[in-house]
């Protein structure tokens, strides 16, 4: 079989898969309640901190159970840094089926 035909079929299959996947995620965001969205938005802080996983696990001096926490080593400064991301329970309120 010609490699050009095979590569076109692979690109078509992978593109279709990602289109369906992102469409399903978009629909879940579309049908979430505004209260849940605002709550998650307040917890996560800025977009860049949510993307990097650098949210603080503490809120007003106490541990926030809506966030997962961990430690990592900053290779530039050779120090421990806190990494916080939204917990699975927090995200389940948006990505419920």
MDAnalysis code that builds the backbone (N, CA, C; Angstrom):
import MDAnalysis as mda
import numpy as np

u = mda.Universe.empty(291, n_residues=97, atom_resindex=np.repeat(np.arange(97), 3), trajectory=True)
u.add_TopologyAttr("name", ["N", "CA", "C"] * 97)
u.add_TopologyAttr("resid", np.arange(1, 98))
u.add_TopologyAttr("resname", ["UNK", "UNK", "UNK", "UNK", "UNK", "UNK", "UNK", "UNK", "UNK", "UNK", "UNK", "UNK", "UNK", "UNK", "UNK", "UNK", "UNK", "UNK", "UNK", "UNK", "UNK", "UNK", "UNK", "UNK", "UNK", "UNK", "UNK", "UNK", "UNK", "UNK", "UNK", "UNK", "UNK", "UNK", "UNK", "UNK", "UNK", "UNK", "UNK", "UNK", "UNK", "UNK", "UNK", "UNK", "UNK", "UNK", "UNK", "UNK", "UNK", "UNK", "UNK", "UNK", "UNK", "UNK", "UNK", "UNK", "UNK", "UNK", "UNK", "UNK", "UNK", "UNK", "UNK", "UNK", "UNK", "UNK", "UNK", "UNK", "UNK", "UNK", "UNK", "UNK", "UNK", "UNK", "UNK", "UNK", "UNK", "UNK", "UNK", "UNK", "UNK", "UNK", "UNK", "UNK", "UNK", "UNK", "UNK", "UNK", "UNK", "UNK", "UNK", "UNK", "UNK", "UNK", "UNK", "UNK", "UNK"])
u.atoms.positions = np.array([
    [0.842, -1.176, 0.000],
    [0.000, 0.000, 0.000],
    [0.886, 1.237, 0.000],
    [0.433, 2.272, -0.605],
    [1.205, 3.497, -0.733],
    [1.284, 4.228, 0.620],
    [2.475, 4.705, 0.981],
    [2.672, 5.383, 2.271],
    [1.910, 6.696, 2.352],
    [1.691, 7.324, 1.226],
    [0.946, 8.582, 1.228],
    [-0.500, 8.358, 1.661],
    [-1.092, 7.293, 1.200],
    [-2.468, 6.964, 1.576],
    [-2.534, 6.600, 3.062],
    [-1.561, 5.832, 3.525],
    [-1.533, 5.435, 4.938],
    [-1.366, 6.655, 5.835],
    [-0.474, 7.573, 5.455],
    [-0.267, 8.768, 6.289],
    [-1.514, 9.642, 6.315],
    [-2.221, 9.755, 5.198],
    [-3.461, 10.532, 5.172],
    [-4.531, 9.907, 6.069],
    [-4.618, 8.573, 6.069],
    [-5.585, 7.895, 6.921],
    [-5.258, 8.078, 8.400],
    [-3.975, 8.028, 8.744],
    [-3.566, 8.216, 10.134],
    [-3.882, 9.635, 10.586],
    [-3.567, 10.626, 9.762],
    [-3.861, 12.019, 10.109],
    [-5.363, 12.224, 10.255],
    [-6.143, 11.635, 9.376],
    [-7.602, 11.753, 9.452],
    [-8.134, 11.111, 10.723],
    [-7.626, 9.937, 11.074],
    [-8.069, 9.248, 12.281],
    [-7.698, 10.028, 13.537],
    [-6.454, 10.489, 13.636],
    [-6.000, 11.224, 14.821],
    [-6.730, 12.563, 14.932],
    [-6.899, 13.248, 13.818],
    [-7.635, 14.515, 13.831],
    [-9.078, 14.333, 14.263],
    [-9.726, 13.282, 13.780],
    [-11.105, 13.006, 14.189],
    [-11.211, 12.675, 15.665],
    [-10.242, 11.920, 16.174],
    [-10.243, 11.583, 17.592],
    [-10.137, 12.836, 18.463],
    [-9.197, 13.725, 18.128],
    [-9.038, 14.939, 18.925],
    [-10.242, 15.874, 18.782],
    [-10.847, 15.918, 17.619],
    [-12.042, 16.736, 17.433],
    [-13.175, 16.259, 18.323],
    [-13.394, 14.964, 18.373],
    [-14.450, 14.410, 19.227],
    [-14.128, 14.627, 20.702],
    [-12.860, 14.422, 21.085],
    [-12.468, 14.578, 22.486],
    [-12.655, 16.022, 22.960],
    [-12.149, 16.998, 22.188],
    [-12.285, 18.396, 22.595],
    [-13.730, 18.865, 22.505],
    [-14.506, 18.311, 21.594],
    [-15.922, 18.645, 21.529],
    [-16.667, 18.165, 22.765],
    [-16.345, 16.965, 23.245],
    [-16.989, 16.439, 24.454],
    [-16.617, 17.277, 25.677],
    [-15.348, 17.671, 25.775],
    [-14.921, 18.520, 26.905],
    [-15.610, 19.880, 26.829],
    [-15.714, 20.436, 25.639],
    [-16.401, 21.716, 25.465],
    [-17.864, 21.649, 25.867],
    [-18.528, 20.557, 25.538],
    [-19.929, 20.407, 25.924],
    [-20.085, 20.299, 27.440],
    [-19.128, 19.637, 28.099],
    [-19.202, 19.552, 29.564],
    [-19.032, 20.922, 30.194],
    [-18.140, 21.739, 29.643],
    [-17.996, 23.106, 30.146],
    [-19.240, 23.928, 29.861],
    [-19.858, 23.697, 28.725],
    [-21.044, 24.462, 28.343],
    [-22.214, 24.209, 29.287],
    [-22.350, 22.986, 29.772],
    [-23.505, 22.634, 30.586],
    [-23.222, 22.646, 32.091],
    [-22.091, 23.196, 32.515],
    [-21.825, 23.305, 33.945],
    [-22.556, 24.520, 34.506],
    [-22.794, 24.530, 35.802],
    [-23.462, 25.671, 36.412],
    [-22.465, 26.795, 36.626],
    [-22.949, 28.010, 36.620],
    [-22.058, 29.159, 36.783],
    [-21.469, 29.207, 38.196],
    [-22.203, 28.709, 39.179],
    [-21.684, 28.688, 40.552],
    [-20.444, 27.805, 40.647],
    [-20.507, 26.599, 40.075],
    [-19.357, 25.693, 40.096],
    [-18.179, 26.283, 39.345],
    [-18.453, 26.924, 38.212],
    [-17.373, 27.523, 37.430],
    [-16.689, 28.639, 38.212],
    [-17.481, 29.518, 38.836],
    [-16.892, 30.621, 39.621],
    [-16.094, 30.093, 40.800],
    [-16.580, 29.053, 41.440],
    [-15.873, 28.482, 42.582],
    [-14.522, 27.914, 42.162],
    [-14.478, 27.167, 41.090],
    [-13.222, 26.612, 40.589],
    [-12.291, 27.724, 40.128],
    [-12.838, 28.759, 39.518],
    [-12.025, 29.880, 39.048],
    [-11.376, 30.617, 40.226],
    [-12.112, 30.784, 41.314],
    [-11.551, 31.439, 42.500],
    [-10.468, 30.585, 43.153],
    [-10.656, 29.282, 43.176],
    [-9.678, 28.389, 43.799],
    [-8.376, 28.369, 43.005],
    [-8.492, 28.314, 41.684],
    [-7.307, 28.108, 40.856],
    [-6.441, 29.343, 40.712],
    [-6.971, 30.527, 40.956],
    [-6.163, 31.736, 40.804],
    [-6.006, 32.108, 39.345],
    [-4.808, 32.487, 38.962],
    [-4.578, 32.904, 37.580],
    [-4.422, 31.689, 36.667],
    [-4.564, 31.940, 35.382],
    [-4.456, 30.866, 34.407],
    [-3.051, 30.274, 34.392],
    [-2.045, 31.134, 34.470],
    [-0.664, 30.639, 34.405],
    [-0.307, 29.811, 35.641],
    [-0.784, 30.208, 36.820],
    [-0.483, 29.413, 38.015],
    [-1.216, 28.076, 37.993],
    [-2.402, 28.058, 37.426],
    [-3.116, 26.783, 37.301],
    [-2.429, 25.880, 36.291],
    [-1.910, 26.468, 35.221],
    [-1.232, 25.688, 34.201],
    [0.107, 25.139, 34.695],
    [0.820, 25.935, 35.477],
    [2.130, 25.525, 35.998],
    [2.012, 24.646, 37.235],
    [0.871, 24.674, 37.913],
    [0.704, 23.898, 39.136],
    [1.352, 24.565, 40.327],
    [1.372, 25.894, 40.337],
    [2.043, 26.616, 41.420],
    [1.056, 27.279, 42.375],
    [-0.148, 26.775, 42.454],
    [-1.117, 27.313, 43.405],
    [-0.720, 26.935, 44.822],
    [-1.030, 27.806, 45.751],
    [-0.757, 27.511, 47.150],
    [-1.815, 26.551, 47.683],
    [-1.396, 25.615, 48.510],
    [-2.334, 24.646, 49.077],
    [-3.025, 25.204, 50.307],
    [-2.661, 26.410, 50.709],
    [-3.240, 27.020, 51.895],
    [-4.071, 28.224, 51.506],
    [-5.159, 28.421, 52.233],
    [-6.040, 29.550, 52.008],
    [-6.331, 30.200, 53.356],
    [-5.926, 31.433, 53.540],
    [-6.099, 32.178, 54.797],
    [-5.455, 31.442, 55.974],
    [-4.299, 30.861, 55.746],
    [-3.552, 30.216, 56.815],
    [-3.939, 28.781, 57.117],
    [-4.979, 28.271, 56.511],
    [-5.372, 26.881, 56.771],
    [-5.340, 26.092, 55.466],
    [-5.169, 24.794, 55.600],
    [-5.072, 23.907, 54.436],
    [-6.392, 23.884, 53.693],
    [-6.324, 24.091, 52.385],
    [-7.501, 24.058, 51.529],
    [-7.639, 22.653, 50.954],
    [-8.677, 21.930, 51.356],
    [-8.856, 20.536, 50.942],
    [-9.304, 20.398, 49.497],
    [-9.614, 21.504, 48.844],
    [-10.019, 21.444, 47.444],
    [-8.813, 21.409, 46.506],
    [-7.605, 21.430, 47.098],
    [-6.382, 21.409, 46.301],
    [-5.496, 20.249, 46.711],
    [-4.807, 19.679, 45.713],
    [-3.780, 18.682, 45.985],
    [-2.471, 19.433, 46.163],
    [-1.624, 18.954, 47.055],
    [-0.366, 19.647, 47.309],
    [0.803, 18.697, 47.162],
    [1.919, 19.254, 46.806],
    [3.131, 18.466, 46.681],
    [4.338, 19.374, 46.740],
    [5.515, 18.784, 46.712],
    [6.763, 19.532, 46.740],
    [7.598, 19.159, 45.523],
    [8.358, 20.124, 45.062],
    [9.271, 19.898, 43.943],
    [10.546, 20.676, 44.219],
    [11.586, 20.358, 43.507],
    [12.854, 21.073, 43.649],
    [12.989, 22.035, 42.479],
    [13.213, 23.311, 42.805],
    [13.500, 24.305, 41.786],
    [14.969, 24.167, 41.421],
    [15.249, 23.740, 40.214],
    [16.626, 23.454, 39.822],
    [17.470, 24.721, 39.669],
    [16.826, 25.864, 39.445],
    [17.592, 27.105, 39.324],
    [18.127, 27.562, 40.672],
    [17.292, 27.453, 41.719],
    [17.699, 27.932, 43.039],
    [18.040, 26.803, 44.005],
    [17.796, 25.562, 43.605],
    [18.046, 24.377, 44.428],
    [17.314, 24.455, 45.772],
    [16.042, 24.861, 45.706],
    [15.200, 24.946, 46.900],
    [13.906, 24.181, 46.654],
    [13.232, 23.843, 47.749],
    [11.930, 23.192, 47.666],
    [10.885, 24.248, 47.337],
    [9.977, 23.923, 46.421],
    [8.855, 24.806, 46.135],
    [7.567, 24.006, 46.262],
    [6.528, 24.710, 46.618],
    [5.219, 24.074, 46.786],
    [4.523, 24.010, 45.437],
    [3.889, 22.888, 45.174],
    [3.074, 22.745, 43.980],
    [1.663, 22.390, 44.408],
    [0.708, 23.146, 43.943],
    [-0.680, 22.876, 44.272],
    [-1.535, 22.860, 43.023],
    [-2.377, 21.872, 42.908],
    [-3.318, 21.782, 41.793],
    [-4.704, 21.507, 42.351],
    [-5.697, 21.681, 41.532],
    [-7.057, 21.397, 41.965],
    [-7.223, 19.901, 42.190],
    [-7.927, 19.552, 43.239],
    [-8.136, 18.134, 43.541],
    [-9.153, 17.539, 42.574],
    [-9.172, 16.230, 42.532],
    [-10.123, 15.536, 41.654],
    [-11.565, 15.807, 42.065],
    [-11.807, 15.935, 43.362],
    [-13.165, 16.218, 43.823],
    [-13.635, 17.588, 43.351],
    [-12.729, 18.562, 43.321],
    [-13.100, 19.889, 42.839],
    [-13.433, 19.860, 41.358],
    [-12.656, 19.114, 40.600],
    [-12.908, 19.045, 39.169],
    [-14.121, 18.194, 38.821],
    [-14.473, 17.256, 39.689],
    [-15.644, 16.422, 39.434],
    [-16.936, 17.235, 39.389],
    [-16.961, 18.374, 40.096],
    [-18.163, 19.196, 40.061],
    [-18.386, 19.790, 38.679],
    [-17.301, 19.996, 37.929],
    [-17.444, 20.506, 36.557],
    [-17.561, 19.361, 35.567],
    [-16.727, 18.345, 35.693],
    [-16.701, 17.260, 34.728],
    [-17.604, 16.104, 35.118],
    [-18.732, 16.403, 35.706],
    [-19.655, 15.327, 36.046],
    [-20.347, 14.849, 34.773],
    [-20.726, 13.598, 34.764],
    [-21.356, 13.068, 33.547],
    [-22.840, 13.184, 33.581],
])
